[in-house]
Amino acid sequence: MSPSEQHVARVEREIDMLKYKSLRYDIAPMQRRLEAELAALAA
């Protein structure tokens, strides 16, 4: 797996793990940041 593919996989995993965070955290900003990073990697 190339380094860029590994980075994409890592970001996807982080997005998936957000749903398991405590409700004390506002995950929306984190999710938007990660999705923007993922979109930039895909471009």
Secondary structure, DSSP 8 states (H G I E B T S, - for coil): --HHHHHHHHHHHHHHHGGGS-TTS-HHHHHHHHHHHHHHHH-
